[in-house]
Amino acid sequence: MKIGFIGLGIMGRPMAKNLLKAGHELVVYDVVRAGVDEAVAAGAKAAPSSKAVAQDCGIVITMLPNSPHVKTVVLEKDGVLEGAKPGTILIDMSSIAPGASQEIAKACAQKGVKMIDAPVSGGEPKAVDGSLSIMVGGDKAVFEQVKDDILLKMGASAVYCGEIGAGNTTKLANQVVVACNIAAVAEAFTLAKKAGVDPALVFDAIKGGLAGSTVMNAKVPMMLDGNFNPGFKVDLHIKDLNNALETGHAIGSPLPLTAAVMEMFQTLRADGRGQDDHSSLANYYAKVSGTKIGG
């Protein structure tokens, strides 16, 4: 199957490669040439614009940083809608505001293009091994059409969540849980260290109990090693929490814990740690407590 793929960053590159490994023919585009070159080396064909991708492919995937980027790539000059034919399927796998997904889908519908929003969770490691969790909003028939042959070649699960925007609402809920979980872990292990208890032993003692989680298992070893090389960057989590807060404010759903963690992330960004992994919340607690968990 010929598929267009626009957006070859940290997540997009391995996702595109997994589609190639599954036997799909890929036509790719990104404003950053390095990602395109890497995809071409893996077997993809390069296109000169988003419009050209859509002209060549009946299915187009976008994997971009935020709402404005998706709007530009889809709606503006030389964008997807300029090249798309009626019946084209747009799968936006970016993590953006649900309202933006709905706005873009409305414009797509006017040109006969079917859109689903399908953001992912799992970060770069799961993008590489093809085990992402994919949450989807839009026409359920379109979801069923692309689920097995496309989505499940990039992820271990793909779950239909409702109408357009529901995928990104689900992703925002996921990012709130992850952010608050990392903050709680950093706070707890800083307490242990400051009280004179080895955080590594605390981890061994509690990871199999109710406090244990995928987040704890993934992020505590990084905190213990002082390794904050990004799997998912602070700056990207700030973007997601900003979308969550804006969405919550718009619908009257208070997010006090999210707001508190957002300020922690903003402190890290101000300290020059925006490109760190989000486990760098440990560094926020090191700053306010004077005690590092590890490293």
Stockholm file with secondary structure:
# STOCKHOLM 1.0

chainA/1-295         MKIGFIGLGIMGRPMAKNLLKAGHELVVYDVVRAGVDEAVAAGAKAAPSSKAVAQDCGIVITMLPNSPHVKTVVLEKDGVLEGAKPGTILIDMSSIAPGASQEIAKACAQKGVKMIDAPVSGGEPKAVDGSLSIMVGGDKAVFEQVKDDILLKMGASAVYCGEIGAGNTTKLANQVVVACNIAAVAEAFTLAKKAGVDPALVFDAIKGGLAGSTVMNAKVPMMLDGNFNPGFKVDLHIKDLNNALETGHAIGSPLPLTAAVMEMFQTLRADGRGQDDHSSLANYYAKVSGTKIGG
#=GR chainA/1-295 SS CEEEEECCSTTHHHHHHHHHHTTCEEEEECSSHHHHHHHHHTTCEECSSHHHHHHHCSEEEECCSSHHHHHHHHHSTTSHHHHCCTTCEEEECSCCCHHHHHHHHHHHHHTTCEEEECCEESHHHHHHHTCEEEEEEECHHHHHHHHTTTGGGTEEEEEEEESTTHHHHHHHHHHHHHHHHHHHHHHHHHHHHHTTCCHHHHHHHHTTSTTCCHHHHHHHHHHHHTCCCCSSBHHHHHHHHHHHHHHHHHHTCCCHHHHHHHHHHHHHHHTTCTTSBGGGHHHHHHHHHSCCSCC
#=GC SS_cons         CEEEEECCSTTHHHHHHHHHHTTCEEEEECSSHHHHHHHHHTTCEECSSHHHHHHHCSEEEECCSSHHHHHHHHHSTTSHHHHCCTTCEEEECSCCCHHHHHHHHHHHHHTTCEEEECCEESHHHHHHHTCEEEEEEECHHHHHHHHTTTGGGTEEEEEEEESTTHHHHHHHHHHHHHHHHHHHHHHHHHHHHHTTCCHHHHHHHHTTSTTCCHHHHHHHHHHHHTCCCCSSBHHHHHHHHHHHHHHHHHHTCCCHHHHHHHHHHHHHHHTTCTTSBGGGHHHHHHHHHSCCSCC
//
